[in-house]
Structure formats: structure tokens, C-alpha cells
Amino acid sequence: MTRSVPRQPNPDAPMPRDHAGMLLASIIMATLSWLGLYHLITTEYPRVGQRFIFFVLLMIAVAGTVIPFVRYLNVRFTRVTQPVPPSGVIVRQGVWVGLFVVLCAWMQIPRALTLPIAFFLALALIVVEIFLRSREIQHERENAR
């Protein structure tokens, strides 16, 4: 009995077009948001309005920063026989990371953030993403038939 060796992904294969646009947009988003955060922190007084602008910029900056890493993980750990997840899935996963960072920063204001709270918050977001992704995969399989 011979074992078949799984074929390796082709590193020279072209990137999907929607992924290229997504990566370009995430780099632009991250750059502008980090610059906006720098400007907000160094020049403005901490008022309520600036606090909300801070959280919006923080979410966009973190999401834009992690999208290339999330894409790498999705491409790296997707089976060779399966298609790479679309860019919408990768953006959603990046937004989950941004939401987690913003919620942790928000809870840090009244000093309510603890390690168990951060862990269970991350676990809840991961469970929601697993549920959403499993529904999408099931829907894709039904449409493929």
C-alpha cells in the first residue's frame, strides 16, 4: 500500500484579484489610521468626542494592520484541494481582531479588563467566526452540487 504525498501549493501561483485589492486597501487604511491616531494623541485634549474618534481610528488601524497576516494564515492553512477564502472572509476576520482590541481598550478605561475577561472575549469572537465560517462552507458545498 503506497501513500500518496499531498501536493504542495504553488508559491508562484498568482494571487486572486480581490486579494490584491484587499491588501492594497488594508495598507492604505492602516497607514492613514495610524497617522490619524498619532495626530489625535499628540495634538488633542482627551474629550468625549476625541475618545470616540480614537476608538474608530484604533479599530480601522488594527484591522488594516492585521488583514495581511490573516490572509497569510488563511492561505497557509487552507487545504490545497479547497479554494482560498474570499476577501470578504479575510476582512471580517481582521475586523474581529480590531473589535477585540477596541473592546479591550474600552474596558481598560474603568480598569475592568482582566486576563480572564480578555480570554473569554476572544473565545466568544472566535466561536462566532467559526460558526459563521462553517455556515458559509456548508452553503458553498450545497451550491457546488
Backbone torsions as a table, in degrees:
resi	resn	phi	psi	omega
1	MET	NA	124.0	-179.9
2	THR	-103.2	143.9	177.7
3	ARG	-97.3	134.2	177.3
4	SER	-85.4	135.9	178.4
5	VAL	-85.2	127.4	179.3
6	PRO	-64.5	139.5	-179.5
7	ARG	-72.5	146.2	-178.7
8	GLN	-86.7	149.5	176.9
9	PRO	-66.5	147.7	-179.5
10	ASN	-80.4	114.6	-179.2
11	PRO	-69.2	-19.1	179.9
12	ASP	-90.8	1.9	180.0
13	ALA	-66.9	141.2	-178.3
14	PRO	-68.4	149.0	178.0
15	MET	-75.1	141.4	175.6
16	PRO	-57.6	146.9	-175.0
17	ARG	-63.2	-37.5	-180.0
18	ASP	-68.5	-27.4	177.3
19	HIS	-71.5	-37.3	179.4
20	ALA	-64.6	-43.7	177.4
21	GLY	-65.3	-38.9	178.8
22	MET	-63.9	-42.4	179.9
23	LEU	-66.2	-40.8	177.8
24	LEU	-63.4	-44.3	179.2
25	ALA	-64.8	-38.2	-179.6
26	SER	-67.9	-36.7	177.8
27	ILE	-65.8	-42.9	178.1
28	ILE	-65.0	-44.6	178.4
29	MET	-58.6	-48.5	-177.3
30	ALA	-63.5	-44.5	-178.4
31	THR	-62.1	-49.8	-179.0
32	LEU	-65.4	-37.5	-179.5
33	SER	-70.2	-41.4	177.7
34	TRP	-64.7	-39.4	175.9
35	LEU	-64.5	-40.1	176.6
36	GLY	-63.9	-40.8	176.5
37	LEU	-63.4	-42.8	178.5
38	TYR	-60.0	-46.2	179.4
39	HIS	-63.1	-43.5	-179.2
40	LEU	-63.3	-43.9	-176.4
41	ILE	-71.4	-37.8	-174.2
42	THR	-87.0	-18.5	-173.9
43	THR	-119.5	-16.8	-173.7
44	GLU	-107.6	151.8	172.7
45	TYR	-81.5	147.6	-177.0
46	PRO	-76.3	91.9	175.7
47	ARG	-109.8	175.1	-176.9
48	VAL	-63.3	-45.2	179.9
49	GLY	-61.0	-42.5	179.0
50	GLN	-68.2	-27.6	178.8
51	ARG	-65.3	-42.4	179.8
52	PHE	-70.1	-37.2	175.5
53	ILE	-63.0	-38.8	177.5
54	PHE	-59.0	-46.5	-177.9
55	PHE	-67.3	-38.0	177.6
56	VAL	-64.8	-47.7	178.9
57	LEU	-63.8	-38.1	178.7
58	LEU	-63.4	-42.2	-179.7
59	MET	-65.8	-44.4	179.7
60	ILE	-65.2	-40.7	-178.8
61	ALA	-65.5	-46.0	-178.8
62	VAL	-68.2	-43.9	179.6
63	ALA	-62.2	-44.8	178.7
64	GLY	-64.9	-31.3	179.9
65	THR	-74.2	-38.6	-175.2
66	VAL	-87.3	-12.5	-178.3
67	ILE	-58.4	-44.7	177.0
68	PRO	-60.9	-36.6	178.6
69	PHE	-69.8	-39.6	177.7
70	VAL	-64.7	-40.4	177.6
71	ARG	-63.0	-43.7	178.8
72	TYR	-59.0	-45.3	179.9
73	LEU	-64.5	-39.8	178.8
74	ASN	-65.9	-41.7	178.8
75	VAL	-69.1	-39.6	-176.3
76	ARG	-68.8	-39.1	-173.3
77	PHE	-103.3	6.9	173.0
78	THR	-83.6	137.2	179.0
79	ARG	-60.9	151.4	-178.6
80	VAL	-65.0	-31.8	-178.4
81	THR	-78.6	-13.8	-178.5
82	GLN	-99.6	150.5	175.8
83	PRO	-73.8	153.7	177.6
84	VAL	-68.5	140.6	179.1
85	PRO	-57.1	146.1	179.6
86	PRO	-67.2	167.1	-175.7
87	SER	-65.0	-28.4	178.1
88	GLY	-61.6	-38.1	178.0
89	VAL	-66.4	-42.1	-178.5
90	ILE	-67.0	-41.0	177.4
91	VAL	-64.1	-42.7	179.3
92	ARG	-60.5	-41.9	179.3
93	GLN	-66.6	-36.3	174.9
94	GLY	-65.8	-37.5	178.0
95	VAL	-67.4	-34.4	175.6
96	TRP	-60.1	-42.6	178.8
97	VAL	-64.4	-43.2	177.3
98	GLY	-61.4	-41.9	177.9
99	LEU	-63.3	-39.5	178.0
100	PHE	-61.9	-44.8	-180.0
101	VAL	-64.7	-42.4	179.9
102	VAL	-65.2	-42.4	178.2
103	LEU	-64.2	-38.7	176.9
104	CYS	-65.9	-40.2	178.0
105	ALA	-66.4	-39.0	179.2
106	TRP	-64.0	-43.1	-179.8
107	MET	-73.1	-17.7	178.4
108	GLN	-75.8	-21.9	-179.9
109	ILE	-58.7	-52.0	177.0
110	PRO	-88.0	12.9	-179.2
111	ARG	61.9	39.5	179.7
112	ALA	-97.1	-7.4	-176.9
113	LEU	-80.5	124.2	173.3
114	THR	-126.0	167.6	-179.9
115	LEU	-61.4	-44.5	177.0
116	PRO	-62.6	-38.0	178.6
117	ILE	-64.6	-44.2	178.5
118	ALA	-62.8	-40.2	179.3
119	PHE	-62.8	-49.3	-177.6
120	PHE	-70.5	-29.5	174.4
121	LEU	-66.4	-45.3	176.8
122	ALA	-63.4	-40.9	179.1
123	LEU	-62.5	-41.5	179.0
124	ALA	-63.2	-42.8	179.4
125	LEU	-66.8	-37.1	177.8
126	ILE	-65.7	-41.8	179.2
127	VAL	-63.7	-41.8	177.9
128	VAL	-62.4	-42.7	179.5
129	GLU	-65.9	-40.6	177.8
130	ILE	-62.3	-42.5	177.8
131	PHE	-61.2	-48.3	-179.7
132	LEU	-62.1	-43.9	-178.2
133	ARG	-67.1	-38.4	178.9
134	SER	-66.2	-36.5	175.9
135	ARG	-65.6	-40.7	178.9
136	GLU	-64.9	-42.7	179.9
137	ILE	-64.3	-41.7	177.8
138	GLN	-62.1	-42.5	179.1
139	HIS	-65.2	-39.9	177.3
140	GLU	-63.8	-40.2	179.3
141	ARG	-66.6	-38.9	179.0
142	GLU	-66.8	-36.2	179.4
143	ASN	-74.8	-22.7	-179.0
144	ALA	-75.9	-19.6	-177.6
145	ARG	-76.4	NA	NA
